Amino acid sequence: MLASSERYDNWRANLIYQSTMMQHMATIAGYWAGDKYTWDRGYASSLMDRYYTGVVKQVEDMLLQLETEGGPDEMKSITRVLRVFAYSRLTDLYGDIPYSEAGKAVIDGVFQPKYDPQSEIYADMLKELEESAAALGSGTSGFGSADIIYGGDQAKWKRLAYSLMLRLGFRLIKVDPAGAQEWVTKAINGGVMESNADIFYVPHTNGPEGINQNGNGEVFLADNSPRLSKTFVDFMLNSNDPRLTVLGSLPENTGETDGGGSAILRTPAERLDPSSQKGLPNGLDAGLLEDSTGETNIQAYTEPNRMLVTGLDDPMFFQTYAEVEFMLAEANVRWGLAGDAETHYNNGVRAAMEMLAMYGDGGIIASSDIDDYLVNNPYDPGNALEQINTQYWAATFLNEYEAFSNWRRTGFPVLVPVNYPGNVTNGTIPRRLTYSESEQVNNPQNYNEAISRQGQDLLTTRVWWDVE
């Protein structure tokens, strides 16, 4: 369910917009609109277009079938947790969305679902997580091996429910600080992820084509334009971060030719040389790149490591133990919860580096290298929130939905906006993506009610929890 719909939204909403807006990646290709704050309605609405016809329909149908057939409570609860995850992505990206009436076209004949206010959606999602977690035990669910995420392990689903509660509770920090603390406390007391064995991810295979393949991998297979952003590469270079040549590498083709006109290729060792890595500045096209840097060869810039992290069979991460540890560190800084902030910070950095082994042997980072990193980049209590959430940003590379949401929530890392000619945000980083154009035609009354309540359907309009 999750895997099939990821094929398209990653190409458009996740990578084209959010990865470049968050300065994990950059490109000189004009159709990568997020890099330049230009507007492509089809790309901006892609998650909405695909999730409502895919994930939402499927999860609502699953719940109906389980109710109709009298399925066990733990199977319903697992499905409800998945339902919350899907809607949380949608509402975080767009704001007010169809929720209470969504996915009911066949079930109840609702073809024009109302858009619920995000404040009401959040209240219900948190309630759903609380009730679902309470109904989950410690045995194997009826899904068994059909559950490709946790193999039916109820205890892991329970920890995921509380970990998602932790995430959504923190989303309230600007609009309802007391409510945020209440839900974060509930999540911690309930029991969140305990190790990388609890990571919420989908494994993938190489085929057949389009079946359970990594959506990011499909993009990188078809498009050689993305590069790592200068912001991200410099962050790793400046701290001697061992993730640099796990996540990035130079292209195999140097962009130059020998005396006989043949392409000069780099060896794997040359591609992975940390001292040779160079990030591409955001917000440039080919002409602006040459004007600002004197460089015309895009092959001189670091790309996502095509030898490791761009495969069709690579895992796709939705929530990780590293993220949870960083949130626990923040909970201690803000409210004195969850134990020692420094311990959680160190656990988060270690987990973020160790989980890269899930990409294969090339992703294994030695414990001694992680130790050295923590010694050279120690926890700084005087700058804790920025440090914690900058590491959160680093840990959510390729899960750009979460990178974007957490940046809007915290303001970290501090990103310098670009001012590409023709941008539609007055040179500011977008705060949301925009609704489907078809909604103006097919669901006009509810669409108009949503924008009259939330604000104009623009990249700069803030969602409910993202108050200034």
NORVEN-V582199 format. One record per residue. N is the residue number from 1. PHI is phi in whole degrees, 0 to 359 (none if undefined). Layout:
# NORVEN-V582199
n->{N | N}
phi->{PHI | PHI}
This chain:
# NORVEN-V582199
n->{1 | 2 | 3 | 4 | 5 | 6 | 7 | 8 | 9 | 10 | 11 | 12 | 13 | 14 | 15 | 16 | 17 | 18 | 19 | 20 | 21 | 22 | 23 | 24 | 25 | 26 | 27 | 28 | 29 | 30 | 31 | 32 | 33 | 34 | 35 | 36 | 37 | 38 | 39 | 40 | 41 | 42 | 43 | 44 | 45 | 46 | 47 | 48 | 49 | 50 | 51 | 52 | 53 | 54 | 55 | 56 | 57 | 58 | 59 | 60 | 61 | 62 | 63 | 64 | 65 | 66 | 67 | 68 | 69 | 70 | 71 | 72 | 73 | 74 | 75 | 76 | 77 | 78 | 79 | 80 | 81 | 82 | 83 | 84 | 85 | 86 | 87 | 88 | 89 | 90 | 91 | 92 | 93 | 94 | 95 | 96 | 97 | 98 | 99 | 100 | 101 | 102 | 103 | 104 | 105 | 106 | 107 | 108 | 109 | 110 | 111 | 112 | 113 | 114 | 115 | 116 | 117 | 118 | 119 | 120 | 121 | 122 | 123 | 124 | 125 | 126 | 127 | 128 | 129 | 130 | 131 | 132 | 133 | 134 | 135 | 136 | 137 | 138 | 139 | 140 | 141 | 142 | 143 | 144 | 145 | 146 | 147 | 148 | 149 | 150 | 151 | 152 | 153 | 154 | 155 | 156 | 157 | 158 | 159 | 160 | 161 | 162 | 163 | 164 | 165 | 166 | 167 | 168 | 169 | 170 | 171 | 172 | 173 | 174 | 175 | 176 | 177 | 178 | 179 | 180 | 181 | 182 | 183 | 184 | 185 | 186 | 187 | 188 | 189 | 190 | 191 | 192 | 193 | 194 | 195 | 196 | 197 | 198 | 199 | 200 | 201 | 202 | 203 | 204 | 205 | 206 | 207 | 208 | 209 | 210 | 211 | 212 | 213 | 214 | 215 | 216 | 217 | 218 | 219 | 220 | 221 | 222 | 223 | 224 | 225 | 226 | 227 | 228 | 229 | 230 | 231 | 232 | 233 | 234 | 235 | 236 | 237 | 238 | 239 | 240 | 241 | 242 | 243 | 244 | 245 | 246 | 247 | 248 | 249 | 250 | 251 | 252 | 253 | 254 | 255 | 256 | 257 | 258 | 259 | 260 | 261 | 262 | 263 | 264 | 265 | 266 | 267 | 268 | 269 | 270 | 271 | 272 | 273 | 274 | 275 | 276 | 277 | 278 | 279 | 280 | 281 | 282 | 283 | 284 | 285 | 286 | 287 | 288 | 289 | 290 | 291 | 292 | 293 | 294 | 295 | 296 | 297 | 298 | 299 | 300 | 301 | 302 | 303 | 304 | 305 | 306 | 307 | 308 | 309 | 310 | 311 | 312 | 313 | 314 | 315 | 316 | 317 | 318 | 319 | 320 | 321 | 322 | 323 | 324 | 325 | 326 | 327 | 328 | 329 | 330 | 331 | 332 | 333 | 334 | 335 | 336 | 337 | 338 | 339 | 340 | 341 | 342 | 343 | 344 | 345 | 346 | 347 | 348 | 349 | 350 | 351 | 352 | 353 | 354 | 355 | 356 | 357 | 358 | 359 | 360 | 361 | 362 | 363 | 364 | 365 | 366 | 367 | 368 | 369 | 370 | 371 | 372 | 373 | 374 | 375 | 376 | 377 | 378 | 379 | 380 | 381 | 382 | 383 | 384 | 385 | 386 | 387 | 388 | 389 | 390 | 391 | 392 | 393 | 394 | 395 | 396 | 397 | 398 | 399 | 400 | 401 | 402 | 403 | 404 | 405 | 406 | 407 | 408 | 409 | 410 | 411 | 412 | 413 | 414 | 415 | 416 | 417 | 418 | 419 | 420 | 421 | 422 | 423 | 424 | 425 | 426 | 427 | 428 | 429 | 430 | 431 | 432 | 433 | 434 | 435 | 436 | 437 | 438 | 439 | 440 | 441 | 442 | 443 | 444 | 445 | 446 | 447 | 448 | 449 | 450 | 451 | 452 | 453 | 454 | 455 | 456 | 457 | 458 | 459 | 460 | 461 | 462 | 463 | 464 | 465 | 466 | 467 | 468}
phi->{none | 296 | 297 | 295 | 283 | 292 | 303 | 262 | 293 | 292 | 294 | 251 | 293 | 288 | 266 | 300 | 265 | 289 | 296 | 274 | 301 | 272 | 58 | 279 | 231 | 211 | 199 | 265 | 287 | 294 | 282 | 279 | 293 | 295 | 291 | 230 | 57 | 266 | 240 | 238 | 300 | 295 | 291 | 294 | 266 | 297 | 296 | 298 | 300 | 275 | 292 | 289 | 269 | 240 | 303 | 299 | 302 | 292 | 289 | 293 | 296 | 299 | 297 | 298 | 296 | 296 | 293 | 296 | 271 | 68 | 298 | 295 | 300 | 290 | 291 | 297 | 294 | 299 | 294 | 295 | 296 | 299 | 298 | 298 | 301 | 297 | 291 | 295 | 298 | 296 | 289 | 296 | 276 | 245 | 98 | 294 | 216 | 299 | 223 | 294 | 250 | 284 | 69 | 250 | 300 | 279 | 292 | 235 | 71 | 267 | 258 | 230 | 292 | 288 | 266 | 275 | 299 | 300 | 300 | 287 | 298 | 297 | 301 | 286 | 299 | 294 | 299 | 300 | 293 | 297 | 292 | 293 | 299 | 296 | 273 | 270 | 250 | 237 | 269 | 263 | 285 | 294 | 290 | 52 | 289 | 292 | 278 | 281 | 271 | 234 | 60 | 82 | 290 | 296 | 298 | 289 | 296 | 296 | 295 | 295 | 303 | 288 | 291 | 294 | 298 | 301 | 299 | 289 | 299 | 294 | 299 | 276 | 300 | 273 | 263 | 207 | 302 | 294 | 296 | 300 | 298 | 299 | 287 | 297 | 297 | 301 | 296 | 297 | 293 | 288 | 113 | 261 | 306 | 247 | 194 | 295 | 292 | 264 | 305 | 271 | 210 | 245 | 284 | 229 | 232 | 281 | 167 | 294 | 307 | 80 | 253 | 52 | 260 | 292 | 298 | 299 | 298 | 297 | 295 | 293 | 293 | 265 | 225 | 261 | 274 | 295 | 231 | 288 | 291 | 302 | 302 | 287 | 297 | 296 | 303 | 284 | 297 | 292 | 250 | 53 | 281 | 291 | 286 | 306 | 265 | 268 | 276 | 228 | 201 | 285 | 299 | 296 | 277 | 287 | 84 | 240 | 236 | 274 | 298 | 267 | 88 | 274 | 296 | 271 | 251 | 269 | 283 | 305 | 296 | 293 | 293 | 258 | 290 | 302 | 289 | 262 | 286 | 214 | 276 | 272 | 298 | 281 | 80 | 239 | 252 | 300 | 293 | 292 | 298 | 294 | 296 | 269 | 238 | 78 | 265 | 241 | 260 | 293 | 287 | 276 | 252 | 295 | 248 | 304 | 298 | 286 | 272 | 215 | 255 | 245 | 281 | 295 | 259 | 283 | 292 | 239 | 265 | 248 | 206 | 240 | 299 | 301 | 302 | 298 | 297 | 294 | 292 | 295 | 299 | 294 | 298 | 289 | 298 | 283 | 229 | 74 | 269 | 71 | 93 | 279 | 296 | 298 | 299 | 294 | 300 | 298 | 299 | 294 | 299 | 297 | 296 | 296 | 279 | 291 | 292 | 293 | 297 | 292 | 280 | 130 | 302 | 295 | 266 | 285 | 251 | 298 | 303 | 295 | 290 | 292 | 302 | 298 | 299 | 292 | 293 | 277 | 229 | 289 | 302 | 240 | 302 | 285 | 225 | 297 | 296 | 293 | 295 | 300 | 280 | 290 | 294 | 300 | 301 | 297 | 283 | 255 | 305 | 80 | 259 | 285 | 303 | 286 | 301 | 293 | 295 | 291 | 295 | 295 | 291 | 251 | 82 | 238 | 290 | 285 | 253 | 267 | 296 | 256 | 223 | 293 | 302 | 88 | 294 | 251 | 241 | 59 | 75 | 246 | 291 | 304 | 249 | 196 | 251 | 254 | 292 | 296 | 298 | 297 | 294 | 294 | 265 | 270 | 218 | 296 | 297 | 289 | 299 | 294 | 296 | 295 | 285 | 291 | 275 | 271 | 128 | 304 | 281 | 234 | 294 | 266 | 287 | 271 | 283 | 309 | 281 | 261 | 285 | 285}
